[in-house]
Amino acid sequence: MEQSIVITSTELFLSLGFKSVTMDDIANEMKISKKTIYNFFSNKETLVQSVVFSMYHHITSGLDQIRETAANPISELYEIKLFIMHQLKGEKTSPLYQLRKYYPSIHRELQKKQFDFMTTSVKKSLKKGVNMKLFRTSIDVDFISRMYFNGMNGIKNVEMFPTDKYSPEELMENYLDYHLRAIVTENGMELLSSYIKNKS
């Protein structure tokens, strides 16, 4: 039952937002009493926390799997983009923006976990790209990994990139292109161009 509550809540939070969805909404959607939900989650914030970190673990597990099987670091980033877009396909609001505004402590904890995970995995990917002669040997791996994290967070800022002007897919595509063009070698550029050509 606890897992079912988390799954239903995730769908509702992604489509309607963390602020809009009430415990009553979740109970009605599941056709259970609100008391049943409170047997597992003492309040809405506890439920939000469970949903957020359940999604985090699901997504990071998927990213780890992609990194293990991707042919090279460039295809890896494109596969990751597709995976993330698929995971957030039900996202009709700006859940991260709402999380930051209404549940700042959960957002801070998520940011720290994301930073630790992303910078570690991006560093590995960058080093692999250098070894495969796809990325320039002169890149500062630590700096680029931090810039990548900062950029991926930046494109989620709805005040900077309003949803009526930029779709999440367009933002990710443009940022990925921007990021890779800054670090690729000639060999890397050839591979990147083939991905862009196949996409169009």
NORZI-V486178 format. One record per helix or strand of 3 or more residues. SS is the DSSP state (2 for helix, 1 for strand). FROM is the first residue (numbers start at 1). TO is the last residue. If there is no record, write none. Layout:
# NORZI-V486178
ss	from	to
SS	FROM	TO
SS	FROM	TO
This chain:
# NORZI-V486178
ss	from	to
2	2	16
2	23	30
2	34	40
2	44	69
2	73	87
2	95	102
2	104	131
2	141	154
2	168	181
2	186	199
